[in-house]
Every structure is written in structure tokens, then in C-alpha cells.
Amino acid sequence: FRCTKQVGVLKAEHGMPASDPAREEQQIARLKRLAGEADLDPEFAEKWFNFVVAEVIRHHRSAAGAPSDD
């Protein structure tokens, strides 16, 4: 998360949004495909990804000075 916090600072400095839903959907599809190929539960992989992304977005919003959704 140290790196994602730095990304959050850069996004804030450049007026970029904290999240990128289209990119997140691409990554979910990729992760679910990889999980299936590895004989792992794709739904669990998606839940894990969503948890991590939510935390990263929270860091980005914090870096931008925005209130969190908690």
C-alpha cells in the first residue's frame, strides 16, 4: 500500500479521480480468468480484489483530502 499511497498523491496533484471503474472491471475479468485457470474460486478472487481496491481508493481519497466513505 506504500506505493498506492504515492499514486494517490500523484492523482490528487493532477486532479485525477481516485478510482477507474473501467480499469477495475478489466482487472476483475482478468483475475477471475486466471483464478479459473488455476482451479481457484473466481468469486473469491473477485471479493479479494474488491477489498484491495476499496482500500487503495480510500488511500487515494485521503491523499486528495476527500472524506472517506467509511
VMD Tcl script that builds the backbone (N, CA, C; Angstrom):
set m [mol new atoms 210]
animate dup $m
set s [atomselect $m all]
$s set {name element resname resid chain x y z} {
  {N N PHE 1 A 0.822 -1.203 0.000}
  {CA C PHE 1 A 0.000 0.000 0.000}
  {C C PHE 1 A 0.865 1.266 0.000}
  {N N ARG 2 A 2.123 1.132 0.350}
  {CA C ARG 2 A 3.010 2.300 0.324}
  {C C ARG 2 A 3.039 2.899 -1.087}
  {N N CYS 3 A 3.147 2.053 -2.094}
  {CA C CYS 3 A 3.180 2.532 -3.483}
  {C C CYS 3 A 1.839 3.133 -3.890}
  {N N THR 4 A 0.751 2.503 -3.489}
  {CA C THR 4 A -0.560 3.036 -3.883}
  {C C THR 4 A -0.826 4.377 -3.207}
  {N N LYS 5 A -0.263 4.588 -2.019}
  {CA C LYS 5 A -0.405 5.900 -1.386}
  {C C LYS 5 A 0.311 6.963 -2.212}
  {N N GLN 6 A 1.477 6.622 -2.744}
  {CA C GLN 6 A 2.204 7.560 -3.597}
  {C C GLN 6 A 1.408 7.853 -4.869}
  {N N VAL 7 A 0.787 6.825 -5.426}
  {CA C VAL 7 A -0.065 7.023 -6.608}
  {C C VAL 7 A -1.220 7.954 -6.244}
  {N N GLY 8 A -1.786 7.773 -5.065}
  {CA C GLY 8 A -2.873 8.645 -4.620}
  {C C GLY 8 A -2.449 10.108 -4.563}
  {N N VAL 9 A -1.230 10.355 -4.081}
  {CA C VAL 9 A -0.709 11.717 -4.027}
  {C C VAL 9 A -0.578 12.273 -5.441}
  {N N LEU 10 A -0.027 11.490 -6.345}
  {CA C LEU 10 A 0.121 11.940 -7.737}
  {C C LEU 10 A -1.228 12.210 -8.384}
  {N N LYS 11 A -2.197 11.328 -8.145}
  {CA C LYS 11 A -3.531 11.537 -8.712}
  {C C LYS 11 A -4.132 12.829 -8.169}
  {N N ALA 12 A -3.961 13.064 -6.873}
  {CA C ALA 12 A -4.504 14.279 -6.262}
  {C C ALA 12 A -3.832 15.519 -6.851}
  {N N GLU 13 A -2.523 15.465 -7.016}
  {CA C GLU 13 A -1.787 16.609 -7.557}
  {C C GLU 13 A -2.204 16.944 -8.984}
  {N N HIS 14 A -2.646 15.928 -9.723}
  {CA C HIS 14 A -3.008 16.124 -11.123}
  {C C HIS 14 A -4.523 16.128 -11.367}
  {N N GLY 15 A -5.285 16.171 -10.279}
  {CA C GLY 15 A -6.732 16.254 -10.394}
  {C C GLY 15 A -7.389 15.025 -10.990}
  {N N MET 16 A -6.755 13.877 -10.820}
  {CA C MET 16 A -7.304 12.630 -11.369}
  {C C MET 16 A -8.235 11.975 -10.348}
  {N N PRO 17 A -9.243 11.237 -10.807}
  {CA C PRO 17 A -10.150 10.563 -9.871}
  {C C PRO 17 A -9.441 9.449 -9.113}
  {N N ALA 18 A -9.963 9.153 -7.924}
  {CA C ALA 18 A -9.376 8.112 -7.083}
  {C C ALA 18 A -9.570 6.720 -7.667}
  {N N SER 19 A -10.642 6.538 -8.422}
  {CA C SER 19 A -10.912 5.207 -8.971}
  {C C SER 19 A -11.074 5.273 -10.483}
  {N N ASP 20 A -10.938 4.110 -11.100}
  {CA C ASP 20 A -11.108 3.976 -12.547}
  {C C ASP 20 A -11.950 2.723 -12.773}
  {N N PRO 21 A -13.281 2.870 -12.710}
  {CA C PRO 21 A -14.163 1.703 -12.797}
  {C C PRO 21 A -13.937 0.820 -14.026}
  {N N ALA 22 A -13.661 1.420 -15.176}
  {CA C ALA 22 A -13.442 0.612 -16.383}
  {C C ALA 22 A -12.201 -0.255 -16.216}
  {N N ARG 23 A -11.137 0.306 -15.685}
  {CA C ARG 23 A -9.898 -0.449 -15.455}
  {C C ARG 23 A -10.132 -1.542 -14.413}
  {N N GLU 24 A -10.886 -1.222 -13.390}
  {CA C GLU 24 A -11.174 -2.213 -12.349}
  {C C GLU 24 A -11.938 -3.398 -12.925}
  {N N GLU 25 A -12.903 -3.126 -13.797}
  {CA C GLU 25 A -13.659 -4.214 -14.426}
  {C C GLU 25 A -12.754 -5.094 -15.284}
  {N N GLN 26 A -11.821 -4.473 -16.001}
  {CA C GLN 26 A -10.866 -5.249 -16.798}
  {C C GLN 26 A -10.035 -6.155 -15.900}
  {N N GLN 27 A -9.594 -5.618 -14.782}
  {CA C GLN 27 A -8.753 -6.393 -13.874}
  {C C GLN 27 A -9.543 -7.523 -13.208}
  {N N ILE 28 A -10.798 -7.270 -12.888}
  {CA C ILE 28 A -11.629 -8.324 -12.293}
  {C C ILE 28 A -11.791 -9.469 -13.283}
  {N N ALA 29 A -12.099 -9.144 -14.522}
  {CA C ALA 29 A -12.259 -10.185 -15.548}
  {C C ALA 29 A -10.971 -10.982 -15.707}
  {N N ARG 30 A -9.837 -10.282 -15.753}
  {CA C ARG 30 A -8.534 -10.951 -15.883}
  {C C ARG 30 A -8.266 -11.852 -14.686}
  {N N LEU 31 A -8.502 -11.339 -13.488}
  {CA C LEU 31 A -8.232 -12.101 -12.271}
  {C C LEU 31 A -9.141 -13.328 -12.175}
  {N N LYS 32 A -10.403 -13.173 -12.532}
  {CA C LYS 32 A -11.322 -14.314 -12.494}
  {C C LYS 32 A -10.908 -15.384 -13.508}
  {N N ARG 33 A -10.448 -14.947 -14.681}
  {CA C ARG 33 A -9.967 -15.899 -15.685}
  {C C ARG 33 A -8.746 -16.657 -15.162}
  {N N LEU 34 A -7.802 -15.928 -14.594}
  {CA C LEU 34 A -6.595 -16.561 -14.048}
  {C C LEU 34 A -6.932 -17.517 -12.906}
  {N N ALA 35 A -7.877 -17.109 -12.053}
  {CA C ALA 35 A -8.284 -17.969 -10.946}
  {C C ALA 35 A -8.887 -19.263 -11.482}
  {N N GLY 36 A -9.754 -19.165 -12.477}
  {CA C GLY 36 A -10.358 -20.356 -13.070}
  {C C GLY 36 A -9.319 -21.276 -13.676}
  {N N GLU 37 A -8.338 -20.672 -14.370}
  {CA C GLU 37 A -7.270 -21.471 -14.979}
  {C C GLU 37 A -6.411 -22.172 -13.920}
  {N N ALA 38 A -6.316 -21.569 -12.747}
  {CA C ALA 38 A -5.513 -22.143 -11.663}
  {C C ALA 38 A -6.351 -23.041 -10.755}
  {N N ASP 39 A -7.596 -23.300 -11.142}
  {CA C ASP 39 A -8.519 -24.124 -10.373}
  {C C ASP 39 A -8.797 -23.523 -8.987}
  {N N LEU 40 A -8.899 -22.201 -8.955}
  {CA C LEU 40 A -9.254 -21.481 -7.743}
  {C C LEU 40 A -10.637 -20.877 -7.929}
  {N N ASP 41 A -11.254 -20.449 -6.865}
  {CA C ASP 41 A -12.601 -19.896 -6.905}
  {C C ASP 41 A -12.587 -18.468 -7.468}
  {N N PRO 42 A -13.109 -18.267 -8.671}
  {CA C PRO 42 A -13.116 -16.926 -9.267}
  {C C PRO 42 A -13.899 -15.902 -8.439}
  {N N GLU 43 A -14.954 -16.330 -7.771}
  {CA C GLU 43 A -15.742 -15.402 -6.955}
  {C C GLU 43 A -14.940 -14.913 -5.754}
  {N N PHE 44 A -14.163 -15.804 -5.139}
  {CA C PHE 44 A -13.304 -15.396 -4.033}
  {C C PHE 44 A -12.242 -14.419 -4.534}
  {N N ALA 45 A -11.678 -14.693 -5.701}
  {CA C ALA 45 A -10.667 -13.810 -6.284}
  {C C ALA 45 A -11.251 -12.414 -6.489}
  {N N GLU 46 A -12.481 -12.356 -6.963}
  {CA C GLU 46 A -13.133 -11.060 -7.163}
  {C C GLU 46 A -13.355 -10.347 -5.838}
  {N N LYS 47 A -13.794 -11.070 -4.819}
  {CA C LYS 47 A -14.009 -10.450 -3.500}
  {C C LYS 47 A -12.706 -9.909 -2.931}
  {N N TRP 48 A -11.640 -10.685 -3.080}
  {CA C TRP 48 A -10.325 -10.245 -2.590}
  {C C TRP 48 A -9.899 -8.972 -3.330}
  {N N PHE 49 A -10.037 -8.975 -4.649}
  {CA C PHE 49 A -9.666 -7.822 -5.460}
  {C C PHE 49 A -10.470 -6.595 -5.030}
  {N N ASN 50 A -11.774 -6.757 -4.856}
  {CA C ASN 50 A -12.624 -5.636 -4.461}
  {C C ASN 50 A -12.212 -5.068 -3.107}
  {N N PHE 51 A -11.814 -5.944 -2.186}
  {CA C PHE 51 A -11.344 -5.486 -0.878}
  {C C PHE 51 A -10.091 -4.635 -1.036}
  {N N VAL 52 A -9.134 -5.129 -1.813}
  {CA C VAL 52 A -7.875 -4.402 -2.011}
  {C C VAL 52 A -8.136 -3.070 -2.715}
  {N N VAL 53 A -8.939 -3.075 -3.752}
  {CA C VAL 53 A -9.230 -1.846 -4.492}
  {C C VAL 53 A -9.924 -0.831 -3.584}
  {N N ALA 54 A -10.849 -1.266 -2.756}
  {CA C ALA 54 A -11.533 -0.346 -1.840}
  {C C ALA 54 A -10.530 0.329 -0.909}
  {N N GLU 55 A -9.570 -0.420 -0.436}
  {CA C GLU 55 A -8.550 0.146 0.457}
  {C C GLU 55 A -7.658 1.130 -0.307}
  {N N VAL 56 A -7.290 0.785 -1.524}
  {CA C VAL 56 A -6.462 1.672 -2.341}
  {C C VAL 56 A -7.223 2.975 -2.622}
  {N N ILE 57 A -8.492 2.872 -2.980}
  {CA C ILE 57 A -9.301 4.068 -3.256}
  {C C ILE 57 A -9.411 4.926 -1.994}
  {N N ARG 58 A -9.546 4.295 -0.857}
  {CA C ARG 58 A -9.602 5.046 0.406}
  {C C ARG 58 A -8.311 5.842 0.593}
  {N N HIS 59 A -7.172 5.214 0.309}
  {CA C HIS 59 A -5.886 5.912 0.407}
  {C C HIS 59 A -5.808 7.071 -0.583}
  {N N HIS 60 A -6.288 6.843 -1.805}
  {CA C HIS 60 A -6.247 7.898 -2.816}
  {C C HIS 60 A -7.121 9.075 -2.403}
  {N N ARG 61 A -8.296 8.798 -1.891}
  {CA C ARG 61 A -9.181 9.874 -1.464}
  {C C ARG 61 A -8.584 10.633 -0.282}
  {N N SER 62 A -7.959 9.909 0.601}
  {CA C SER 62 A -7.295 10.543 1.739}
  {C C SER 62 A -6.179 11.467 1.254}
  {N N ALA 63 A -5.411 11.021 0.283}
  {CA C ALA 63 A -4.325 11.838 -0.264}
  {C C ALA 63 A -4.873 13.098 -0.913}
  {N N ALA 64 A -6.076 13.000 -1.460}
  {CA C ALA 64 A -6.696 14.150 -2.120}
  {C C ALA 64 A -7.429 15.056 -1.123}
  {N N GLY 65 A -7.476 14.629 0.142}
  {CA C GLY 65 A -8.163 15.413 1.152}
  {C C GLY 65 A -9.664 15.223 1.176}
  {N N ALA 66 A -10.127 14.190 0.468}
  {CA C ALA 66 A -11.568 13.917 0.415}
  {C C ALA 66 A -11.964 13.061 1.599}
  {N N PRO 67 A -13.181 13.209 2.091}
  {CA C PRO 67 A -13.646 12.342 3.173}
  {C C PRO 67 A -13.795 10.907 2.683}
  {N N SER 68 A -13.560 9.964 3.559}
  {CA C SER 68 A -13.722 8.551 3.181}
  {C C SER 68 A -15.191 8.189 3.240}
  {N N ASP 69 A -15.536 7.051 2.630}
  {CA C ASP 69 A -16.912 6.576 2.619}
  {C C ASP 69 A -17.239 5.706 3.825}
  {N N ASP 70 A -16.299 5.579 4.755}
  {CA C ASP 70 A -16.485 4.675 5.913}
  {C C ASP 70 A -17.575 5.169 6.813}
}
mol reanalyze $m
mol bondsrecalc $m
mol representation Tube
mol addrep $m
